[in-house]
Amino acid sequence: MCAVNPARSAAIVVAAALPLGAVAGAPGTASAAAPGTVSGRISFPPDAVPAVALYDGSDEVAEGDVAPDGSYTITAPAAGEYTVAFSDDGDTYLTRFWNGTAAGVVLDDGPDGATFFSVADDAQVAGIDGTLGLVPLGATAPTIGGTPRVGRTLTLVFGDWADVADLDIVWRRDGVAIAGAEDAEYDVDIADAGHRLSAVIVATADGYEDATVSTASVSVPGKRLRGARPTITGAAKVGARLVAKPGRWTAGTRLRYQWLANGKPIARATKSGLRLTKRLAGARISVVATGYRKGYALLATTSKRTGRVR
């Protein structure tokens, strides 16, 4: 027995099913249905190169041409359930799948999670519109993990952002940026005692809008010192000696000094007195007094500047 060619067999079946005397393809006989189409409009920025594709499950099955005004039509390969992907061939903007709205949805693992619709033979499904553009990051604000106590380490918890974004971090003490504190971890210092810590994070990612958020602040237990602004006695002239008078501070406070010339630290000038040398001529002198006491937050106060050293 010889093998039967399936294609020829089908043709035979079709011919056998025709009425007696009928000719295939002749008027009055059944013909194949035309494929259905999907159409809509895509909105896109001037720098985008828009493209559209039809998906059947997780597979791309057809593409369509996008006109300059954003309109498109895709021919479905067969009746079935489909969704549309709106993408940028210039790779600037993220692909979005149709989800029942023109905004669409960005999905990491293909169209699973998109909205599918039925396309029947001879049907024209219209109004499947889409949009290209920067996508909001849409993640919850990072939080601070760890115990806010002196000597402990605090850690930022980023949630979804950790996987998609580059993060610029600045830790703050009572709302003021802490110099050099730009990592996800922060070691709580004695200077933080009695203050509130928070972090500001700027998140950037390709295809997404930049996002800037602040964490909720956490309070570091500790007492606050009370101290006065120091004053300077002595003549502001070369050869003279200036003396810092600290004023009243919390009992038991130890003080350290740093003299400044025009606001910049003077090397090795860390005593309560300062001898004015020729190299300080023309500068205006000030001094910072920093108070220390166990269990208390550091406190630094700065004097007024003198007149120019003569």
Buried (B, 14 or more C-beta within 10 A) or exposed (E): EEEEEEEEEEEEEEEEEEEEEBEEEEEEEEEEEEBBBBBBBBBBBEEBBBBBBBBBEEEEBBBBEBEEEBBBBBBBBEBBEBBBBBBBEBEBBBBBBBBEEBBBBBBEEBBEEBBBBEBEEEBEBEEBBBBBBBBEBEBEEBBBEBEBEBEEEBEBBBEEBBEBBEBEBBBBBEEEEBEEBBEBEBEBBBBBBBBBBBBBBBBBBEBBEEBEBBBEBBEBEBEEBEBEEBEBEBBBBBEEEBBBEBEEBBEEBEBBBBBBBEEEEBEEBBEBBBEBEEEBEEBBBBBBBBBBBEEBBBBEBBBEBBEBBE
